[in-house]
C-alpha cells in the first residue's frame, strides 16, 4: 500500500478532462502535485521531459497525457496519433526511470484490443489480433508502452503499472465535434437540435455497434486506487462492465435532452469496433475497484454540465 500523503506526484495531462478529476482525488489524499502544462513542456521531446524530471524530482508519475479523438479524428490523424502517443509514453517512462521515480502509472486504452475480441474483453486476449482499423495506430502506440513497462520491470526493476480504461465521459469532456468521442458529440448535437427544433439529427453508422462507457469520476478513482494498491506487471481493465448499443445510447440521449424530432442513421459512415465491453474482475480483485455511476445518471449530469458551461 502506497501512502500518497506528502508524496510528490507528477500528473501529465493533469489539467485535462480525466486529469482534473485524478488531481482532485490526489489533493484529497494530501499529495504534492506537479502538473506540467502542454504550453510549457512538449512531452514528445525527450530533452524537455528530462528537464521536467530534473527540475521537479517526482516520486510518482501518473501519465495521462494523450492525443485522442473519436472515429473521425482517428481517421484524419493516424500518423500524428501514433507518433505523439508513442513518443510521449516512451519519453516519460525512460526519463522516469533515469530520475529514480518510485512508481509510474500508465493509462492505456481499450482501442488496444483486437477488433474481434470475445465479449467481455479479458486482459489475456490483448494480443490475439489486430485492433479495429480506424483507431489501430493510436491503440498500438499505447499497447507498445505496456511492453516497454514489462521490459523495464524485468531489466531494471522499474515499478510501472498499466491500466486499460474504456471510453470515458462526464462533465468537462471535450465537446468539439471534430475531435470529441461519441457521447459528447451526441449530446452537443441533440441539445442544439432540441433548442432549434430541428426535424432530424444525423448519426454515424448503423447503431448496431456496442460500447461500454465509464464515468470520468469512476475512472479517476480507479487510477488513484491502483496507484495506492497495485504493483503488478499485468495489464488491468478499468470499466463499468456493462454493454450498451449505440442505438440505445442515442435514444437515451435523445430522451434526456427532450428532443422531439427523428434520427437519421448515416450508414455510409463506419461503426468502428463491432462490440466493446471489458471483464473488470481483475481490477476488483487487485485494487478493489468497482464502478458506481449508472450510465443514465452520468448522462444526465453531462447534459446538464454542457447546457450550463458551453
Secondary structure per residue as TSV (DSSP state, phi and psi in degrees):
chain	resnum	aa	ss	phi	psi
A	1	X	-	360.0	124.2
A	2	X	-	-95.5	119.5
A	3	X	-	-82.8	116.6
A	4	X	-	-83.3	-11.2
A	5	X	T	-60.9	123.9
A	6	X	T	79.9	-5.4
A	7	X	-	-76.0	141.6
A	8	X	E	-84.1	111.0
A	9	X	E	-116.1	117.7
A	10	X	E	-91.8	124.0
A	11	X	E	-116.4	103.4
A	12	X	E	-72.6	140.8
A	13	X	T	72.3	17.3
A	14	X	T	-67.9	-18.2
A	15	X	T	-93.2	0.4
A	16	X	S	-88.1	-167.8
A	17	X	H	-58.3	-67.5
A	18	X	H	-65.3	-40.6
A	19	X	H	-59.2	-37.2
A	20	X	H	-64.2	-34.9
A	21	X	H	-72.4	-42.5
A	22	X	H	-61.0	-45.0
A	23	X	H	-64.8	-34.6
A	24	X	H	-60.6	-42.4
A	25	X	H	-70.5	-37.0
A	26	X	H	-66.2	-39.1
A	27	X	H	-62.0	-39.4
A	28	X	H	-63.9	-22.1
A	29	X	T	-96.3	9.9
A	30	X	T	65.6	29.5
A	31	X	-	-74.8	152.9
A	32	X	E	-94.5	110.9
A	33	X	E	-92.0	142.5
A	34	X	E	-122.6	117.5
A	35	X	-	-124.0	93.0
A	36	X	-	-70.2	136.9
A	37	X	-	-91.2	144.7
A	38	X	T	-59.6	-33.6
A	39	X	T	-68.6	-19.6
A	40	X	T	-102.2	-30.4
A	41	X	-	-133.8	120.0
A	42	X	-	-91.8	103.2
A	43	X	T	-68.9	-12.3
A	44	X	T	-80.3	-6.6
A	45	X	S	-103.1	116.1
A	46	X	H	-59.9	-40.1
A	47	X	H	-63.4	-34.5
A	48	X	H	-68.2	-40.0
A	49	X	H	-68.4	-39.2
A	50	X	H	-61.2	-44.0
A	51	X	H	-63.7	-39.8
A	52	X	H	-59.2	-46.9
A	53	X	H	-64.5	-41.0
A	54	X	H	-65.3	-40.0
A	55	X	H	-78.5	-27.0
A	56	X	H	-106.9	-24.7
A	57	X	-	50.1	57.5
A	58	X	-	-73.4	154.3
A	59	X	S	-93.4	-32.1
A	60	X	E	-131.8	140.3
A	61	X	E	-121.4	128.5
A	62	X	E	-112.6	110.7
A	63	X	E	-96.7	100.6
A	64	X	-	-107.5	-19.7
A	65	X	-	-58.6	134.8
A	66	X	-	-160.3	159.4
A	67	X	-	-108.1	115.7
A	68	X	-	-136.7	166.4
A	69	X	-	-178.4	179.0
A	70	X	-	-80.4	-165.6
A	71	X	H	-58.5	-45.7
A	72	X	H	-61.3	-44.4
A	73	X	H	-66.8	-38.1
A	74	X	H	-65.2	-39.3
A	75	X	H	-68.7	-32.2
A	76	X	H	-81.5	-23.0
A	77	X	-	-130.9	44.4
A	78	X	H	-62.4	-40.0
A	79	X	H	-68.1	-46.6
A	80	X	H	-62.3	-44.0
A	81	X	H	-65.8	-35.7
A	82	X	H	-66.9	-54.4
A	83	X	H	-61.6	-51.2
A	84	X	H	-62.3	-43.7
A	85	X	H	-73.1	-37.9
A	86	X	H	-67.0	-48.2
A	87	X	H	-63.2	-44.9
A	88	X	H	-59.9	-47.4
A	89	X	H	-64.8	-45.5
A	90	X	H	-59.8	-45.4
A	91	X	H	-65.5	-44.0
A	92	X	H	-65.6	-42.7
A	93	X	H	-66.5	-49.2
A	94	X	H	-61.5	-45.8
A	95	X	H	-74.8	-26.3
A	96	X	H	-65.3	-41.8
A	97	X	H	-61.6	-47.7
A	98	X	H	-60.3	-34.5
A	99	X	T	-82.6	-4.0
A	100	X	T	76.0	28.0
A	101	X	-	-60.7	136.9
A	102	X	S	-72.2	-35.1
A	103	X	E	-155.8	141.3
A	104	X	E	-126.1	135.2
A	105	X	E	-111.3	115.3
A	106	X	E	-104.0	123.6
A	107	X	E	-96.0	116.9
A	108	X	-	-91.7	-143.0
A	109	X	-	-156.5	147.7
A	110	X	G	-63.3	-21.8
A	111	X	G	-64.9	-10.2
A	112	X	G	-75.1	-18.9
A	113	X	S	-71.7	151.3
A	114	X	B	-57.8	152.9
A	115	X	T	-57.5	-41.4
A	116	X	T	-112.0	61.3
A	117	X	-	-82.9	134.6
A	118	X	-	-59.6	139.1
A	119	X	S	-95.0	133.2
A	120	X	S	-78.1	148.5
A	121	X	B	-66.3	123.7
A	122	X	-	-103.0	147.7
A	123	X	G	-57.4	-31.7
A	124	X	G	-70.7	-9.7
A	125	X	G	-91.6	2.8
A	126	X	T	-59.1	-29.9
A	127	X	T	-107.1	17.5
A	128	X	S	-86.0	3.2
A	129	X	S	173.8	-178.8
A	130	X	-	-85.6	142.3
A	131	X	B	-64.5	167.2
A	132	X	-	-58.3	134.3
A	133	X	G	-59.2	-37.6
A	134	X	G	-66.9	-25.2
A	135	X	G	-123.4	17.3
A	136	X	H	-60.2	-45.0
A	137	X	H	-57.1	-43.4
A	138	X	H	-65.3	-47.2
A	139	X	H	-63.3	-41.6
A	140	X	H	-69.6	-38.8
A	141	X	H	-58.2	-43.5
A	142	X	H	-69.7	-38.0
A	143	X	H	-67.5	-32.9
A	144	X	H	-59.6	-29.0
A	145	X	H	-71.1	-27.5
A	146	X	H	-63.6	-45.3
A	147	X	H	-60.2	-43.2
A	148	X	H	-60.3	-46.5
A	149	X	H	-63.7	-41.2
A	150	X	H	-66.1	-38.7
A	151	X	H	-66.2	-40.5
A	152	X	H	-69.1	-33.6
A	153	X	H	-63.9	-44.5
A	154	X	H	-67.2	-45.5
A	155	X	H	-84.0	-41.0
A	156	X	H	-111.3	-6.7
A	157	X	-	70.7	25.1
A	158	X	-	-79.2	128.4
A	159	X	-	-87.8	92.1
A	160	X	E	-121.9	130.7
A	161	X	E	-112.8	157.3
A	162	X	E	-133.1	122.0
A	163	X	E	-113.8	144.1
A	164	X	E	-119.0	87.1
A	165	X	E	-82.2	152.5
A	166	X	-	-81.9	-174.2
A	167	X	E	-58.2	129.5
A	168	X	E	-98.8	158.4
A	169	X	E	-156.7	165.7
A	170	X	-	146.5	178.1
A	171	X	T	-56.9	135.6
A	172	X	T	92.8	2.1
A	173	X	-	-65.9	170.4
A	174	X	-	-83.2	117.0
A	175	X	-	-105.3	13.8
A	176	X	-	-70.9	120.8
A	177	X	T	-63.8	-21.2
A	178	X	T	-78.3	-29.1
A	179	X	T	-127.4	-3.4
A	180	X	-	-77.5	161.6
A	181	X	-	-82.5	-179.5
A	182	X	H	-63.7	-45.2
A	183	X	H	-64.7	-53.6
A	184	X	H	-62.3	-34.6
A	185	X	H	-63.0	-43.9
A	186	X	H	-67.4	-42.6
A	187	X	H	-60.1	-46.0
A	188	X	H	-60.9	-44.2
A	189	X	H	-61.9	-46.7
A	190	X	H	-74.6	-33.9
A	191	X	H	-64.1	-45.0
A	192	X	H	-63.2	-42.5
A	193	X	H	-65.9	-35.2
A	194	X	H	-65.6	-43.5
A	195	X	H	-72.1	-26.8
A	196	X	H	-101.6	2.4
A	197	X	T	53.8	41.2
A	198	X	-	-64.2	137.5
A	199	X	S	-70.6	-29.3
A	200	X	E	-139.9	154.8
A	201	X	E	-122.7	129.7
A	202	X	E	-93.5	133.4
A	203	X	E	-127.1	139.4
A	204	X	E	-68.2	144.8
A	205	X	S	86.1	-163.7
A	206	X	-	-101.5	-16.2
A	207	X	S	87.3	-4.1
A	208	X	-	-82.0	-23.2
A	209	X	-	-64.5	153.6
A	210	X	E	-118.9	155.4
A	211	X	E	-142.5	164.6
A	212	X	-	-120.3	138.0
A	213	X	E	-125.6	138.3
A	214	X	E	-119.2	127.4
A	215	X	E	-63.7	136.8
A	216	X	H	-59.6	-34.5
A	217	X	H	-65.7	-37.0
A	218	X	H	-65.5	-42.7
A	219	X	H	-60.6	-43.4
A	220	X	H	-62.2	-41.7
A	221	X	H	-62.8	-39.5
A	222	X	H	-62.0	-43.6
A	223	X	H	-63.1	-43.1
A	224	X	H	-70.6	-39.4
A	225	X	H	-60.9	-43.0
A	226	X	H	-64.6	-38.6
A	227	X	H	-60.1	-39.7
A	228	X	H	-78.1	-37.3
A	229	X	H	-117.7	-11.1
A	230	X	-	-119.0	135.3
A	231	X	-	-137.3	23.2
A	232	X	-	-90.8	167.3
A	233	X	S	-84.3	-23.2
A	234	X	S	-76.4	146.5
A	235	X	-	-70.4	151.4
A	236	X	E	-131.4	124.8
A	237	X	E	-67.6	142.1
A	238	X	E	-129.8	110.8
A	239	X	S	-159.8	-173.9
A	240	X	-	-95.1	-17.7
A	241	X	-	73.3	24.4
A	242	X	-	-134.4	135.1
A	243	X	-	-104.6	140.1
A	244	X	E	-139.0	138.8
A	245	X	E	-75.2	153.7
A	246	X	H	-61.6	-35.2
A	247	X	H	-61.0	-46.6
A	248	X	H	-61.6	-41.1
A	249	X	H	-61.7	-46.8
A	250	X	H	-60.7	-44.7
A	251	X	H	-64.2	-37.1
A	252	X	H	-66.4	-45.8
A	253	X	H	-65.1	-38.4
A	254	X	H	-58.6	-44.5
A	255	X	H	-67.8	-44.4
A	256	X	H	-63.6	-38.8
A	257	X	H	-80.3	-10.6
A	258	X	T	80.3	22.8
A	259	X	-	-71.1	137.0
A	260	X	-	-110.2	-6.0
A	261	X	S	-87.3	-161.8
A	262	X	E	-106.9	162.5
A	263	X	E	-111.6	129.8
A	264	X	E	-114.4	123.1
A	265	X	E	-90.7	121.9
A	266	X	E	-89.7	92.9
A	267	X	T	-76.8	-2.1
A	268	X	T	-78.1	-14.6
A	269	X	S	-92.9	151.7
A	270	X	-	-74.0	150.7
A	271	X	-	-84.3	-20.3
A	272	X	-	79.6	-157.4
A	273	X	S	-57.9	135.0
A	274	X	S	-60.1	-45.4
A	275	X	-	-140.0	152.8
A	276	X	-	-153.7	114.2
A	277	X	-	-159.6	137.3
A	278	X	B	-96.5	148.2
A	279	X	-	-83.5	119.6
A	280	X	-	-108.5	17.3
A	281	X	H	-67.3	-32.6
A	282	X	H	-65.9	-40.6
A	283	X	H	-63.0	-40.0
A	284	X	H	-66.2	-42.4
A	285	X	H	-70.0	-39.1
A	286	X	H	-87.4	-34.2
A	287	X	H	-143.3	19.6
A	288	X	-	72.1	26.5
A	289	X	-	-93.3	132.1
A	290	X	-	-139.0	137.1
A	291	X	-	-68.1	146.7
A	292	X	-	-113.8	-32.8
A	293	X	-	-79.3	124.9
A	294	X	-	-70.2	144.0
A	295	X	H	-57.0	-47.7
A	296	X	H	-63.6	-38.5
A	297	X	H	-64.8	-42.1
A	298	X	H	-65.4	-37.8
A	299	X	H	-63.8	-41.3
A	300	X	H	-61.5	-41.5
A	301	X	H	-63.9	-39.2
A	302	X	H	-70.7	-41.3
A	303	X	H	-61.3	-45.2
A	304	X	H	-59.8	-44.8
A	305	X	H	-62.4	-44.0
A	306	X	H	-62.6	-42.1
A	307	X	H	-65.0	-30.2
A	308	X	H	-88.8	-26.5
A	309	X	H	-116.2	-4.1
A	310	X	-	-66.7	360.0
